[in-house]
Amino acid sequence: MRPSAAEVLGVPVSLLQSGMGGVAGAELACAVSNAGAAGCVGGYKLSGEALSAILGRLAAGTDRPVGVNLIPEVVGPELLGRQVRQVLDETPDHVYLSLFGVPDDDAVLERITGAGRHLVVQVGTPEDGERVAGHGAVVVAQGTEAGGHLLGTSTRDELVGVLRARLPGSCLVAAGGIGSPDAARRALAAGADGVLLGTAFVVAHESRAHARFKSAVAGGKGSETVITDVYEIGWPGRRHRVLATSVTETPAQAKKFIGRTVVEGKPYLVPRFSAAVPTEATTGRIEEMAMYCGLSCSDISGETSAADVVAAFAHVLPTVPSVENS
């Protein structure tokens, strides 16, 4: 019998939180893990002192399994290697590594699992899923219903079904368009062993998303999202699902600066078409910035706590009572 996501990661509930860059800080990741699911902080392009700072807050905020998400195609092999080494060197064993997409070199996967850490990899194709499953990874099957950058062209349940047929014994997690317990049930029926949520956690109190971003998600409908490639500065060549804005509607605009933000104490200018999301540290034309949002926003009605999000799904997902009661 194949294991659930809860059994593999050592958490009570088979629910993973997406490590959304900018949105998923240590506060959100720890809150999710402390509530019984698998939280995850967005590592994005952080390294050195900036990454150390967020890793320190992560380790101090929970003694439960919690992850660090890294993006191979954005940072490249050299920086990814440094990030992985830093996470392994500076965090305790209950911190797992999550990769958005597959690295060029399988040695990265082997380094993580060889260090005794759990590995979670989000994929968009059956081939990538088979590849990472061969290294013992929890495979997250992302469908095109998902908010953010899209790794493939299949719907969630279509990809889950194909991967389940090819990987009958692997731990498989569904991602994309899951905003309600009913959607989670459908993903499990398609063959998943757990679910990953992103959009549902954007509106959490502990999320670092800008207040206008949270309001837009809570008040949005799936039909108001679009798949586009306009927010490409910092992450080119990858389609993404966002809430429609004046930028997605009229992409022939000047690439000028429209705001400012701060990341781990360092200020940055935000250009129009930047892939960066508006956070609580961002000022300027928030309404023109990338507000990644999945079809699940239709099921989200307002801001809530990370613990309440976990509780809303716990009764329909595989659980590990012995972990929950320990």
C-alpha positions as CSV (number, residue, x, y, z in Angstrom):
1,M,0.0,0.0,0.0
2,R,1.5,3.4,-1.0
3,P,2.1,6.0,1.7
4,S,0.1,9.2,2.1
5,A,1.9,12.6,2.0
6,A,1.3,12.8,5.8
7,E,3.1,9.5,6.4
8,V,6.1,10.4,4.1
9,L,6.6,13.9,5.5
10,G,5.8,13.1,9.1
11,V,2.9,15.5,9.5
12,P,-0.7,14.9,10.7
13,V,-2.5,16.1,7.6
14,S,-1.7,15.3,3.9
15,L,-1.7,19.0,3.0
16,L,1.3,20.9,1.6
17,Q,1.6,24.7,1.4
18,S,3.2,26.1,-1.8
19,G,6.5,28.0,-1.1
20,M,5.4,31.1,-3.0
21,G,8.2,33.6,-3.3
22,G,7.5,36.8,-1.5
23,V,4.2,35.6,-0.1
24,A,5.4,32.6,1.9
25,G,7.7,33.9,4.5
26,A,8.8,32.0,7.6
27,E,5.7,33.2,9.5
28,L,3.3,31.5,7.1
29,A,5.4,28.4,6.7
30,C,5.6,27.9,10.5
31,A,2.0,28.6,11.1
32,V,1.0,26.0,8.5
33,S,3.4,23.4,10.0
34,N,2.3,24.2,13.6
35,A,-1.3,23.6,12.4
36,G,-0.5,20.1,11.3
37,A,0.3,20.4,7.6
38,A,3.6,20.9,5.7
39,G,4.5,24.6,5.5
40,C,7.1,25.9,3.1
41,V,9.0,29.1,2.8
42,G,9.8,30.7,-0.5
43,G,13.6,30.7,-1.0
44,Y,13.4,32.2,-4.6
45,K,16.7,33.9,-5.3
46,L,17.9,34.4,-1.7
47,S,21.4,33.3,-0.7
48,G,24.1,34.2,1.8
49,E,23.0,36.4,4.7
50,A,19.5,37.0,3.3
51,L,18.8,33.2,3.1
52,S,20.4,32.7,6.5
53,A,18.0,35.1,8.0
54,I,14.9,33.4,6.8
55,L,16.3,29.9,7.6
56,G,16.9,31.1,11.2
57,R,13.3,32.3,11.6
58,L,12.1,29.0,10.1
59,A,14.1,26.8,12.4
60,A,13.1,29.0,15.4
61,G,9.4,29.1,14.5
62,T,8.6,25.4,14.5
63,D,10.0,22.0,15.4
64,R,7.7,20.2,13.0
65,P,8.4,19.3,9.3
66,V,8.7,22.5,7.2
67,G,10.1,23.1,3.8
68,V,12.3,25.5,1.8
69,N,11.2,26.0,-1.8
70,L,13.9,26.6,-4.5
71,I,13.4,27.2,-8.2
72,P,16.1,25.6,-10.4
73,E,15.3,27.4,-13.7
74,V,15.3,30.8,-12.2
75,V,18.6,30.7,-10.2
76,G,20.6,28.3,-12.5
77,P,22.9,25.4,-11.4
78,E,25.6,27.3,-9.6
79,L,23.3,29.3,-7.3
80,L,21.0,26.4,-6.8
81,G,23.9,24.3,-5.6
82,R,24.8,27.1,-3.1
83,Q,21.3,27.4,-1.9
84,V,20.9,23.6,-1.3
85,R,24.2,23.5,0.5
86,Q,23.2,26.4,2.7
87,V,19.8,24.9,3.6
88,L,21.4,21.5,4.5
89,D,24.2,23.2,6.5
90,E,22.1,25.7,8.4
91,T,18.8,23.9,9.2
92,P,17.9,20.9,11.4
93,D,16.7,17.6,9.8
94,H,13.0,18.4,10.1
95,V,13.4,21.0,7.3
96,Y,12.7,19.4,3.9
97,L,13.6,20.8,0.5
98,S,11.0,21.6,-2.2
99,L,11.9,22.2,-5.8
100,F,9.6,24.0,-8.3
101,G,10.6,22.2,-11.5
102,V,13.4,19.8,-12.1
103,P,17.1,20.7,-12.0
104,D,19.3,20.0,-15.0
105,D,21.6,17.8,-12.9
106,D,20.2,14.8,-10.9
107,A,23.1,15.2,-8.6
108,V,21.1,18.0,-6.8
109,L,18.4,15.5,-6.1
110,E,20.9,12.9,-4.8
111,R,22.6,15.4,-2.6
112,I,19.3,16.2,-0.9
113,T,18.1,12.7,-0.3
114,G,21.6,11.6,0.5
115,A,21.6,14.1,3.4
116,G,18.6,12.3,4.8
117,R,16.2,15.1,3.9
118,H,12.7,14.7,2.4
119,L,12.5,16.0,-1.1
120,V,9.3,17.4,-2.7
121,V,9.4,18.3,-6.4
122,Q,6.6,20.0,-8.4
123,V,6.3,18.9,-12.0
124,G,4.0,19.6,-15.0
125,T,4.7,16.5,-17.1
126,P,4.6,12.8,-16.7
127,E,8.3,12.5,-17.7
128,D,9.5,14.9,-15.1
129,G,7.4,13.1,-12.5
130,E,8.9,9.7,-13.3
131,R,12.4,11.2,-13.2
132,V,12.1,12.7,-9.7
133,A,10.1,9.7,-8.3
134,G,13.2,7.6,-9.2
135,H,15.1,9.7,-6.6
136,G,12.5,9.1,-3.9
137,A,10.8,12.5,-4.2
138,V,7.2,13.3,-3.3
139,V,5.8,14.2,-6.7
140,V,3.6,17.3,-6.9
141,A,1.5,17.1,-10.1
142,Q,0.6,20.7,-11.1
143,G,-2.3,21.3,-13.3
144,T,-3.1,24.4,-15.4
145,E,-5.7,25.4,-12.9
146,A,-2.9,26.6,-10.6
147,G,-2.0,30.1,-10.0
148,G,1.6,31.2,-10.6
149,H,4.0,29.8,-13.1
150,L,2.9,26.7,-15.0
151,L,5.1,23.7,-15.6
152,G,2.9,22.0,-18.2
153,T,-0.2,22.0,-20.2
154,S,-2.3,19.2,-18.6
155,T,-5.2,19.7,-16.1
156,R,-4.6,18.6,-12.6
157,D,-6.6,15.4,-12.5
158,E,-5.4,14.4,-16.0
159,L,-1.8,14.7,-14.9
160,V,-2.5,12.9,-11.6
161,G,-4.2,10.1,-13.4
162,V,-1.3,9.6,-15.8
163,L,1.3,9.7,-13.1
164,R,-0.6,7.3,-10.9
165,A,-0.7,4.8,-13.7
166,R,3.0,5.1,-14.2
167,L,4.0,5.4,-10.6
168,P,1.7,3.1,-8.7
169,G,3.8,3.0,-5.5
170,S,5.0,6.7,-5.3
171,C,3.6,9.4,-3.1
172,L,1.7,11.8,-5.4
173,V,0.3,15.2,-4.4
174,A,-2.2,17.2,-6.5
175,A,-1.9,20.9,-7.1
176,G,-4.0,23.4,-9.0
177,G,-7.5,24.8,-8.5
178,I,-8.0,23.3,-5.0
179,G,-9.9,25.8,-2.9
180,S,-12.5,23.6,-1.3
181,P,-12.8,20.2,0.3
182,D,-14.8,19.0,-2.7
183,A,-11.9,19.8,-5.0
184,A,-9.6,18.0,-2.7
185,R,-11.8,14.9,-2.8
186,R,-11.8,15.0,-6.6
187,A,-8.0,15.1,-6.6
188,L,-7.8,12.1,-4.2
189,A,-10.3,10.2,-6.4
190,A,-8.0,10.9,-9.4
191,G,-5.2,9.1,-7.6
192,A,-3.5,11.7,-5.3
193,D,-2.2,11.0,-1.8
194,G,-2.5,14.6,-0.7
195,V,-2.9,18.1,-2.0
196,L,-0.8,21.3,-2.3
197,L,-2.5,24.7,-1.8
198,G,-1.2,28.0,-2.9
199,T,-3.9,30.5,-3.6
200,A,-5.8,29.5,-0.5
201,F,-2.8,30.6,1.6
202,V,-2.3,33.9,-0.1
203,V,-5.2,35.3,1.9
204,A,-3.9,33.9,5.2
205,H,-3.2,36.5,8.0
206,E,0.4,35.2,8.1
207,S,0.9,35.6,4.4
208,R,3.2,38.5,3.3
209,A,1.0,39.3,0.3
210,H,0.0,43.0,0.0
211,A,-3.4,43.8,1.4
212,R,-4.7,44.7,-2.1
213,F,-3.4,41.4,-3.4
214,K,-5.3,39.5,-0.7
215,S,-8.5,41.5,-1.4
216,A,-8.2,40.9,-5.1
217,V,-7.9,37.1,-4.5
218,A,-10.7,37.0,-2.0
219,G,-13.0,38.9,-4.2
220,G,-11.9,37.3,-7.5
221,K,-13.4,34.5,-9.6
222,G,-11.6,31.9,-11.6
223,S,-13.0,33.5,-14.8
224,E,-11.1,36.7,-13.9
225,T,-7.7,34.9,-14.1
226,V,-5.7,34.7,-17.3
227,I,-2.8,32.6,-18.5
228,T,-0.2,35.0,-19.9
229,D,3.6,35.5,-20.2
230,V,3.7,39.3,-19.7
231,Y,5.2,39.2,-16.2
232,E,8.6,38.0,-17.5
233,I,11.2,40.3,-15.9
234,G,13.1,38.0,-13.5
235,W,11.5,34.8,-14.8
236,P,11.3,34.7,-18.6
237,G,9.9,32.0,-20.8
238,R,7.3,30.6,-18.5
239,R,3.6,31.1,-18.7
240,H,1.7,32.0,-15.6
241,R,-1.8,32.3,-14.3
242,V,-2.6,35.7,-12.7
243,L,-5.6,37.9,-12.0
244,A,-6.3,40.0,-15.1
245,T,-4.8,43.6,-14.8
246,S,-4.3,46.5,-17.1
247,V,-0.9,45.1,-17.9
248,T,-2.3,41.7,-19.1
249,E,-5.0,43.5,-21.1
250,T,-2.6,46.0,-22.7
251,P,0.9,44.5,-22.7
252,A,2.3,47.1,-25.1
253,Q,3.3,49.5,-22.4
254,A,6.7,51.0,-21.3
255,K,8.9,48.8,-19.1
256,K,9.3,51.6,-16.5
257,F,9.5,51.4,-12.7
258,I,6.1,51.4,-11.1
259,G,7.0,50.7,-7.4
260,R,9.4,49.8,-4.7
261,T,9.8,46.9,-2.4
262,V,12.1,45.5,0.3
263,V,13.4,42.0,0.5
264,E,15.3,41.0,3.7
265,G,16.1,44.6,4.4
266,K,17.4,45.4,0.9
267,P,15.4,47.9,-1.2
268,Y,14.5,47.2,-4.9
269,L,12.7,49.0,-7.6
270,V,9.8,47.2,-9.2
271,P,9.5,47.5,-13.0
272,R,6.3,47.0,-14.9
273,F,6.2,43.3,-16.1
274,S,8.2,42.2,-13.1
275,A,7.6,38.6,-12.0
276,A,7.7,39.7,-8.3
277,V,4.5,39.8,-6.4
278,P,3.4,42.8,-4.3
279,T,4.1,42.1,-0.7
280,E,3.4,44.1,2.5
281,A,6.8,45.8,1.9
282,T,5.8,47.0,-1.6
283,T,4.5,50.4,-2.6
284,G,3.4,51.9,-5.9
285,R,1.0,50.7,-8.5
286,I,0.0,47.5,-6.9
287,E,-2.9,47.0,-9.3
288,E,-0.5,46.6,-12.2
289,M,1.7,44.0,-10.5
290,A,1.7,40.2,-10.8
291,M,-1.0,38.8,-8.6
292,Y,-0.7,35.1,-9.1
293,C,-4.0,33.4,-8.6
294,G,-5.5,30.0,-9.4
295,L,-9.0,29.0,-10.3
296,S,-9.6,28.2,-6.7
297,C,-10.1,31.8,-5.9
298,S,-13.8,31.2,-6.7
299,D,-14.0,29.2,-3.4
300,I,-12.2,31.9,-1.3
301,S,-14.3,34.5,0.4
302,G,-12.0,36.4,2.7
303,E,-8.9,36.6,4.8
304,T,-8.4,33.8,7.4
305,S,-5.7,32.2,9.4
306,A,-3.4,29.5,8.1
307,A,-4.7,27.2,10.9
308,D,-8.2,27.6,9.7
309,V,-7.2,26.8,6.1
310,V,-5.6,23.5,7.3
311,A,-8.7,22.7,9.5
312,A,-11.1,23.2,6.6
313,F,-9.4,20.4,4.6
314,A,-8.2,18.1,7.3
315,H,-11.4,16.0,7.5
316,V,-11.2,15.0,3.8
317,L,-7.4,14.3,3.5
318,P,-5.4,11.3,4.6
319,T,-4.2,11.8,8.2
320,V,-1.8,10.2,10.6
321,P,-3.5,10.2,14.0
322,S,-0.4,9.1,15.9
323,V,1.5,12.2,14.6
324,E,-1.5,14.4,15.3
325,N,-1.8,13.4,18.9
326,S,1.9,13.3,19.7
